[in-house]
């Protein structure tokens, strides 16, 4: 193989790797000022940090007796402590011995501890620590499918969820300034990777690389817990939708229509006045004040009750795209994941994720790279 072809192969491999990786900000909900990094059995972690412009490397390994490190925010810098060694640095990177993805436990002391797989970068930002994991796309999909799905969800419904999740990861990047996605409902729930023998992992593997596309462009697929009987478009709930993106044709959901998940809430007249204007932003504003389930959906009626207002509604979430409750019922009735996706995302097709990345810009970068080679 000529040098030019070898260089082309290296560039193409880099583009494919980039398309198959997502950067996810984790634990941001806890506004961490301190993080504890721990190893898992039979996994060594390599920590890289810069001290006064010099690269320093530390190894965490259970057999060595040093299997944990502490990262603390200090002004706009980080203090890294590994055993009895302490270094002040601008950023920390954690990889495996082969400088690849590693398995590790990351904890916010006294609040939460989670198991992850990927390359971890930690920096300071807006007065908190910002941990970001560069994660293989399929690992991210399996982790989100497990976090977003009920344990008893049938396999075909999990496959449909995996495709929707992957589509969002591929087409909806740069939701945040410092990373592609967060691990909350603002983007998609994400927890630890599921066991390889779980249905969550099986569903991800069975649909590997498949994403939804509309007019040859990947769709940043949205989904909701329960639609209340009919799915909605972004415009119906006051969300912007680029003219070139998927229009989310509303469809009937038989299961939710005949078995609605009903709810009732009491709100103040001022909150009711805002909610009556309609739109997801008003609903989320109330949820931020009262709690995530304060107003479960935009599908409700209002009635006066003394000094308050009673909301009576059906469904959970914005109601756009895949209805998880309806998808589960369709799978239980014998529908395949393709039939589920065809129902909730009409006029879409399934394409490989790498093709979607190419069509969204990777092909242009590849062409530019070719032109730059000798």
Long-range contacts (C-beta under 8 A, 24 or more apart in sequence): 4-373, 4-374, 7-373, 8-370, 8-373, 11-366, 11-369, 11-370, 11-373, 12-366, 15-357, 15-362, 15-365, 15-366, 15-369, 16-354, 18-357, 18-362, 19-137, 19-170, 19-353, 19-354, 19-357, 19-358, 19-362, 20-136, 20-137, 20-138, 20-353, 20-354, 21-134, 21-135, 21-136, 21-137, 22-134, 22-135, 22-137, 22-140, 22-169, 22-173, 22-180, 22-181, 23-132, 23-133, 23-134, 23-135, 23-179, 23-180, 23-181, 24-118, 24-132, 24-133, 24-135, 24-140, 24-179, 24-180, 24-181, 24-182, 24-183, 24-190, 25-130, 25-131, 25-132, 25-176, 25-178, 25-179, 25-181, 25-182, 25-183, 26-106, 26-114, 26-116, 26-131, 26-132, 26-133, 26-182, 26-183, 26-190, 27-106, 27-108, 27-112, 27-114, 27-131, 27-183, 28-128, 28-130, 28-182, 28-183, 28-184, 29-183, 29-184, 30-108, 30-111, 30-112, 31-128, 32-73, 32-108, 32-128, 32-129, 32-131, 33-72, 33-73, 33-128, 33-129, 34-70, 34-71, 34-72, 34-73, 34-108, 34-109, 34-129, 35-70, 35-71, 35-106, 35-107, 35-108, 35-122, 35-129, 35-131, 36-68, 36-69, 36-70, 36-71, 36-106, 36-107, 36-108, 36-109, 36-113, 37-68, 37-69, 37-70, 37-71, 37-94, 37-104, 37-105, 37-106, 37-107, 37-120, 38-67, 38-68, 38-104, 38-105, 38-106, 38-107, 39-67, 39-68, 39-104, 39-105, 40-103, 40-104, 40-105, 40-115, 43-96, 43-102, 43-103, 43-104, 44-96, 44-97, 45-94, 45-95, 45-96, 45-102, 45-104, 46-94, 46-95, 46-96, 46-97, 46-99, 46-102, 47-80, 47-82, 47-92, 47-93, 47-94, 48-92, 48-93, 48-94, 48-95, 49-78, 49-80, 49-87, 49-89, 49-91, 49-92, 49-93, 50-89, 50-90, 50-91, 51-87, 51-88, 51-89, 56-87, 56-89, 58-82, 58-85, 59-97, 71-122, 71-129, 73-124, 73-127, 73-128, 73-129, 75-124, 76-124, 77-124, 78-122, 78-123, 78-124, 78-129, 90-123, 90-124, 91-121, 91-122, 91-123, 92-120, 92-121, 92-122, 92-123, 93-119, 93-120, 93-121, 93-122, 94-119, 94-120, 94-121, 94-122, 95-119, 95-120, 101-134, 101-135, 101-136, 101-139, 106-131, 114-191, 114-192, 115-192, 115-193, 116-192, 116-193, 117-193, 123-178, 125-178, 130-178, 130-179, 132-178, 132-179, 137-166, 137-169, 137-170, 137-353, 138-166, 138-204, 138-205, 138-208, 139-193, 140-169, 140-190, 141-165, 141-166, 141-169, 141-204, 142-193, 142-194, 142-200, 142-201, 142-204, 143-190, 143-191, 143-192, 143-193, 143-194, 144-169, 144-188, 144-189, 144-190, 145-194, 145-200, 145-203, 145-204, 146-191, 146-192, 146-193, 146-194, 146-198, 146-200, 147-188, 147-189, 147-190, 147-191, 148-188, 148-189, 148-223, 148-324, 149-200, 149-324, 150-324, 150-328, 153-199, 153-324, 153-328, 153-331, 154-328, 154-331, 154-332, 155-199, 155-202, 155-203, 155-206, 155-331, 156-330, 156-331, 156-335, 156-336, 156-337, 156-340, 157-324, 157-327, 157-328, 157-330, 157-331, 157-337, 157-340, 158-199, 158-200, 158-202, 158-203, 159-203, 159-206, 159-207, 159-337, 160-322, 160-327, 160-331, 160-337, 160-340, 160-341, 160-344, 161-203, 161-223, 161-322, 161-324, 161-327, 162-203, 162-204, 162-206, 162-207, 163-207, 163-210, 163-211, 163-212, 163-221, 163-337, 163-341, 163-350, 164-212, 164-221, 164-222, 164-223, 164-321, 164-322, 164-341, 164-345, 165-221, 166-207, 166-209, 166-210, 166-211, 166-353, 167-211, 167-212, 167-218, 167-219, 167-220, 167-221, 167-356, 168-220, 168-221, 168-222, 170-211, 170-218, 170-353, 170-356, 170-357, 170-360, 171-211, 171-217, 171-218, 171-219, 171-220, 171-221, 171-356, 171-360, 172-220, 185-292, 203-337, 207-337, 209-352, 209-353, 209-354, 210-350, 210-351, 210-352, 210-353, 211-350, 211-351, 211-352, 211-353, 211-356, 212-246, 212-341, 212-345, 212-348, 212-349, 212-350, 213-348, 213-349, 213-350, 213-351, 213-356, 214-245, 214-246, 214-345, 214-347, 214-348, 214-349, 215-244, 216-351, 216-359, 217-244, 217-245, 217-356, 217-359, 217-360, 218-351, 218-353, 218-356, 218-357, 218-359, 218-360, 219-245, 219-246, 219-345, 219-348, 220-245, 220-246, 221-246, 221-321, 221-322, 221-345, 222-248, 222-318, 222-320, 222-321, 222-322, 223-320, 223-321, 223-322, 223-323, 223-324, 223-344, 224-297, 224-315, 224-316, 224-317, 224-318, 224-319, 224-320, 224-321, 224-322, 224-323, 224-324, 225-315, 225-316, 225-317, 225-323, 225-324, 225-325, 226-256, 226-260, 226-261, 226-297, 226-314, 226-315, 226-316, 226-317, 226-319, 226-323, 226-324, 226-325, 226-326, 227-253, 227-256, 227-299, 227-315, 227-317, 227-319, 227-323, 227-325, 227-326, 228-253, 228-256, 228-260, 228-261, 228-297, 228-299, 228-313, 228-314, 228-315, 228-319, 229-253, 229-256, 229-257, 229-260, 229-299, 229-314, 229-315, 230-256, 230-257, 230-319, 231-319, 231-320, 231-321, 231-323, 231-344, 232-298, 232-318, 232-319, 232-320, 233-320, 234-320, 237-278, 237-279, 237-280, 237-298, 237-318, 237-319, 237-320, 238-278, 238-279, 238-280, 238-281, 238-282, 239-279, 239-280, 239-281, 239-318, 239-320, 246-345, 246-348, 248-320, 248-321, 248-345, 249-346, 249-347, 251-343, 251-344, 251-346, 253-323, 253-325, 253-326, 254-326, 254-329, 255-325, 255-326, 255-329, 255-330, 256-314, 256-315, 256-323, 256-325, 256-326, 259-329, 260-314, 260-315, 261-314, 261-315, 261-316, 261-325, 262-312, 262-313, 262-314, 263-296, 263-297, 263-311, 263-312, 263-313, 263-314, 263-316, 264-310, 264-311, 264-312, 264-313, 265-294, 265-295, 265-296, 265-310, 265-311, 265-313, 266-305, 266-308, 266-309, 266-310, 266-311, 267-294, 267-295, 267-308, 267-309, 267-311, 268-308, 268-309, 269-307, 269-308, 269-309, 271-309, 272-302, 272-309, 272-311, 275-300, 275-302, 275-311, 276-302, 280-318, 321-345
